[in-house]
């Protein structure tokens, strides 16, 4: 019996020793787990920072790819870069650098105006970086530099590709302090101490609470190297150690063990293991939540809040009460009553139908407004997860995109010249109103159903145009003859550029053309007028010389008439020669009038006399098978006109009549006069009332 009594305390003491050792081993395992957790957390921090910078590099490369160098100006560069600057935080500035290393455009202009026209080739590091990207055409991250604000920063240098290689560069300038504040929450920056430096140059980029880190000798830290573009950064993460008293811990541990019953030690061990597993799971869950930019709220029916998590970048959520127990405590001060009522309705609908409910709302604070998208996700019958996503930057980007599209449509549709977009294969994609009117199409859909080659008057010209585009990438002011849908041909000057498509997408042609049909017609009329003017000058010169020759003939004929009596047998011949010379002189006068070198004489004329002179000339010149007769009215009034012009009119009529009688006939010249009055009831009369001679 005494032996049993002695053995029992000994067994109890042995059990206490074993339990104490187990407790101490558990403490060491917990410390080892904390160390492993800190290593994982440091890796998570480095991944978060690396992915953030990788995203900015990709954004800068996309901006450089979308902005073609040959069409880039400081104005449209700002239109391309400003939405990127507003939509993606972390950029201190986005600069456009020409091929000589000078900054031509900056975004935003207000805070970076000193950088305009700055020659960066005077800096050794930048000159080396710039020459490298212009040579290789690859993206490069610069060495650390000092920004205008005095903070450290780096630049993402991306070449802008031209027709034959890089012609310029776009620099996305990042503020390292701003990046750290975006990537890590305020609680993380206060709990952990970060040191960030460039591994190549040894320059420090970021340091938080460095003095505190140096004083605490028991601090533990992790060093992580992360690749940032073409450079390597070294990040050290420090965590202050708890300067605990190991002796006190051991004493309290053994005291707790001694005071505990042997049977309870087993359950205590199981409880501690559950706590450890819960802590591990919670730590992993928190790391995962911190990497997601959304807020999460765990709710019960009625809106009671079980848990709430907001990402570090949501500074607006820092004023939410710690003990918020329902949605009114969370959002009543920042959301309208209508939005709160809508949340309540959708929450009830989510629990009743077990379906996801989505809507958009807005948080309002005195100094900030936040557009959010809310999704209520059912999680069983008694729980729901409210996910809140910040879409303010997305909304702003959509607004900028909408405004940009409206400006583009206004310019596109209001242009007086046709603007078109076609595929390289020959299909219409876009055409403005001027283009539809040019081709005579009422709708774009109708025009899309017609192959592009059908609007070319000569299809070979399209083949030549495509060949020039493949060789040069663009064509300016090329003369083409195009066809409207009704077959009418129109002349145009076309300017077009070939835009290469992404892999898997067809290339497109973008261009405009100017209708020069009327201009070409005017040019032809001008050329014809110039020809007629030249002919007139030539006719005037010939007429002038011919008139000099006729002067001698007419003078000698008149002299011969004075030397012979009218009864002389040659008198009539000489008189005929004189009249012919006079008519030839009159012909030269008409030629001089045509050439604007002579004048028409308006004098009273006897039509009967002109008719008789014409008849005498016809009898001696036309075919003898045609008889010429005169039917002249006596006493007809004189007319006002040029003798040579009236004679030419009558002669032309007679020549036409002769040509109409190739086998001979009778040609009668009739003169007379007639009075034309105004018939009763006649409103429109082609001739004025009076006496007319025919």
Secondary structure, 3 states (H helix, E strand, C coil): CHHHHHHHHHHHHHHHHHHHHHHHHHHHHHHHHHHHHHHHHHHHHHHHHHHHHHHHHHHHHHHHHHCCHHHCCHHHHHHHHHHHHHHCCCEEEEEEECCCCEEEEEECHHHHHHHCCCEHHHCHHHHHHHHHHHHHCCCEECCCEECCCCCEEEEEEEEEECCCCEEEEEEEEEEHHHHHHHHCCHHHHHHEEEEEEECCCCCEEEECCHHHHHHCCCCEEEEEEEEECCEEEEEEEEECCCCCCHHHHHHHHHHHHHHCCHHHHHHHHHHHHHHHHHHHHHHHHHHHHHCCCCEEEEECCCCEEEEEECCCCCHHHHHCCCCCCEHHHHHCCCCCHHHHHHHHHHHHHHHHHCCCEEEEEEEEECCEEEEEEEEEEECCCCCEEEEEEECHHHHHHHHHHHHHHHHHHHHHHHCCCEEEEEECCCCEEEECHHHHHHHCCCCHHHHHCCCHHHHECCHHHHHHHHHHHHHHCEEEEEEEEEECCCCCEEEEEEEEEEECCCCCCCCEEEEEEEECHHHHHHHHHHHHHHHHHHHHHHHHHHHHHHHHHHHHHHHHHHHHHHHCCCCCCCHHHHHHHHHHHHHHHHHHHHHHHHCCCCCCCCEEECHHHHHHHHHHHHHHHCCCCEEEEEECCCCCCCEEECHHHHHHHHHHHHHHHHHCCCCCEEEEEECCEEEECCCCCCCCCCCCCEEEEC
